[in-house]
Amino acid sequence: MAGPKVVVIGGGAAGMIAAGRAAELGATVMLVEKNQTLGAKLMLSGKGRCNLTNAEEDMETFLAAYGPNGKFLYSAFSRFGPAETLQFFSSLGLETKVERGKRVFPAHGGAERVINCLFDYLKRGRVAVLRNKEALNLEIKDGKAVRFILRGQELEGDAFIICTGGKSFPKTGSTGDGYRFAKRAGHHVITPAPALCPVRLAEKWPPQARGLNLRNVSLSLVKEGKVISKRFGELLLTHFGISGPIAMDMSREIEDASASEGAGLLLDLKPALSAETLKARIGRDFEKYSSMMFKDSLRDLLPGGLIPVMLEKSSVEPVA
Ligand SMILES: Cc1cc2nc3c(=O)[nH]c(=O)nc-3n(C[C@H](O)[C@H](O)[C@H](O)COP(=O)(O)OP(=O)(O)OC[C@H]3O[C@@H](n4cnc5c(N)ncnc54)[C@H](O)[C@@H]3O)c2cc1C
């Protein structure tokens, strides 16, 4: 007897795993993807190396990385957490290795290898894949999802799984359609906000030093004069603001705070030095370069790309 008919919309990581698993459990599965290729975003993950999961065993520590809403994921991760993810990929023949920060990567190759394993999973389950087919709408009858309207086609099913991704990197196909489908099915959808992304700033100076990668700096998020969050590490100045690990990591909190009055960012280029030590250091540099112009006296202290910015901010004549 043929199993229930399951239609999965979206052929990213989630859709491929959902389709393969439904097939494994006996369903007849059809996977619908609007792109020609499956897993376009997966190819970009971990700079092409695909950071599969994290080997952190303590669930509280693992969830803390997701911020205050991490608790929402507790039940999902309790059923299928990092250990199950590793077991799952191992069952597909993928060897993994653990790197700095307990990050897990394929032992050989990168994202492509992960995608190939998922292709095999789909093949094993005889999942029918419809490529270049965009799902346009979900039809609900008597409170139940009955049909998906695709471009030029309709698909009926006993169950539908929506795996259309979020809204990041829309070029990969994830344009947020799933929110519309979920709303139609009666779910309450919270307006999505950006996270783990570069930050656009109103400040005019970062574009002047764009491309500059600042190491060992600190970035603080300040609200009403109080530091509410702080990161230490690498920050990249871009033509629109800031990027790099510490900016990306803090982006969700910056977005949350950006609507409030009195919120701002503080960039400390020398966080390891106290104000007194820094003052003494600048004094020594001025003495050392006393016969040179002001701009040249800053060259031991700052990267070249930041000197014109600092000159402008300090209002000191560069040739003084
Ligand atoms: C640059 C970058 C690096 C990343 N690095 C990592 C990493 O190292 N580790 C990690 O765990 N995560 C990483 N992520 C996040 C990870 O890639 C995503 O969480 C993951 O790909 C989400 O999978 P998904 O299947 O939910 O959605 P997606 O991968 O976005 O897939 C959704 C699919 O649905 C299709 N679709 C959308 N709408 C429709 C429609 N109407 N009809 C038909 N098909 C549709 C899309 O074309 C797409 O193929 C990274 C993300 C980016 C952008």
The ligand as a MOL file (V3000), in Angstrom:
LIG
                    3D

  0  0  0     0  0            999 V3000
M  V30 BEGIN CTAB
M  V30 COUNTS 53 58 0 0 0
M  V30 BEGIN ATOM
M  V30 1 C 26.7270 33.2030 3.9760 0
M  V30 2 C 26.0590 32.2020 4.8710 0
M  V30 3 C 26.8360 31.3260 5.6280 0
M  V30 4 C 26.2340 30.3980 6.4640 0
M  V30 5 N 27.0060 29.5260 7.1590 0
M  V30 6 C 26.4320 28.5910 7.9510 0
M  V30 7 C 27.1910 27.5850 8.5950 0
M  V30 8 O 28.4070 27.5120 8.4340 0
M  V30 9 N 26.5440 26.7060 9.4030 0
M  V30 10 C 25.1760 26.7300 9.5530 0
M  V30 11 O 24.6340 25.8830 10.2910 0
M  V30 12 N 24.4290 27.6250 8.9130 0
M  V30 13 C 25.0220 28.5420 8.1150 0
M  V30 14 N 24.2530 29.4440 7.4570 0
M  V30 15 C 22.8080 29.3620 7.6190 0
M  V30 16 C 22.2800 28.1910 6.7900 0
M  V30 17 O 22.7920 28.2650 5.4750 0
M  V30 18 C 20.7670 28.2570 6.7780 0
M  V30 19 O 20.3050 28.2330 8.1160 0
M  V30 20 C 20.1910 27.0690 6.0430 0
M  V30 21 O 20.6420 27.0280 4.6970 0
M  V30 22 C 18.6820 27.1660 6.0710 0
M  V30 23 O 18.1690 26.0720 5.3970 0
M  V30 24 P 16.6730 26.0530 4.9350 0
M  V30 25 O 16.4770 24.7830 4.2060 0
M  V30 26 O 15.7980 26.3580 6.1040 0
M  V30 27 O 16.5070 27.2990 3.9740 0
M  V30 28 P 17.2370 27.6400 2.5940 0
M  V30 29 O 18.5800 27.0270 2.5300 0
M  V30 30 O 17.1080 29.1060 2.4210 0
M  V30 31 O 16.3410 26.8850 1.5150 0
M  V30 32 C 15.0590 27.2980 1.1740 0
M  V30 33 C 14.7730 26.7890 -0.2190 0
M  V30 34 O 13.3970 27.0100 -0.5110 0
M  V30 35 C 13.2920 27.4480 -1.8560 0
M  V30 36 N 12.0570 28.2340 -1.9790 0
M  V30 37 C 11.7400 29.4070 -1.3650 0
M  V30 38 N 10.5220 29.8120 -1.7060 0
M  V30 39 C 10.0390 28.8830 -2.5580 0
M  V30 40 C 8.8140 28.7580 -3.2830 0
M  V30 41 N 7.8400 29.6660 -3.1850 0
M  V30 42 N 8.6490 27.6770 -4.0970 0
M  V30 43 C 9.6410 26.7320 -4.2160 0
M  V30 44 N 10.8160 26.8070 -3.5710 0
M  V30 45 C 11.0070 27.8750 -2.7490 0
M  V30 46 C 14.5300 28.2940 -2.0660 0
M  V30 47 O 14.8530 28.4420 -3.4400 0
M  V30 48 C 15.5780 27.5020 -1.2850 0
M  V30 49 O 16.2410 26.5500 -2.0960 0
M  V30 50 C 24.8270 30.3650 6.5850 0
M  V30 51 C 24.0420 31.2340 5.8210 0
M  V30 52 C 24.6450 32.1330 4.9650 0
M  V30 53 C 23.7750 33.0320 4.1470 0
M  V30 END ATOM
M  V30 BEGIN BOND
M  V30 1 1 1 2
M  V30 2 1 2 3
M  V30 3 2 2 52
M  V30 4 2 3 4
M  V30 5 1 4 5
M  V30 6 1 4 50
M  V30 7 2 5 6
M  V30 8 1 6 7
M  V30 9 1 6 13
M  V30 10 2 7 8
M  V30 11 1 7 9
M  V30 12 1 9 10
M  V30 13 2 10 11
M  V30 14 1 10 12
M  V30 15 2 12 13
M  V30 16 1 13 14
M  V30 17 1 14 15
M  V30 18 1 14 50
M  V30 19 1 15 16
M  V30 20 1 16 17
M  V30 21 1 16 18
M  V30 22 1 18 19
M  V30 23 1 18 20
M  V30 24 1 20 21
M  V30 25 1 20 22
M  V30 26 1 22 23
M  V30 27 1 23 24
M  V30 28 2 24 25
M  V30 29 1 24 26
M  V30 30 1 24 27
M  V30 31 1 27 28
M  V30 32 2 28 29
M  V30 33 1 28 30
M  V30 34 1 28 31
M  V30 35 1 31 32
M  V30 36 1 32 33
M  V30 37 1 33 34
M  V30 38 1 33 48
M  V30 39 1 34 35
M  V30 40 1 35 36
M  V30 41 1 35 46
M  V30 42 1 36 37
M  V30 43 1 36 45
M  V30 44 2 37 38
M  V30 45 1 38 39
M  V30 46 1 39 40
M  V30 47 2 39 45
M  V30 48 1 40 41
M  V30 49 2 40 42
M  V30 50 1 42 43
M  V30 51 2 43 44
M  V30 52 1 44 45
M  V30 53 1 46 47
M  V30 54 1 46 48
M  V30 55 1 48 49
M  V30 56 2 50 51
M  V30 57 1 51 52
M  V30 58 1 52 53
M  V30 END BOND
M  V30 END CTAB
M  END
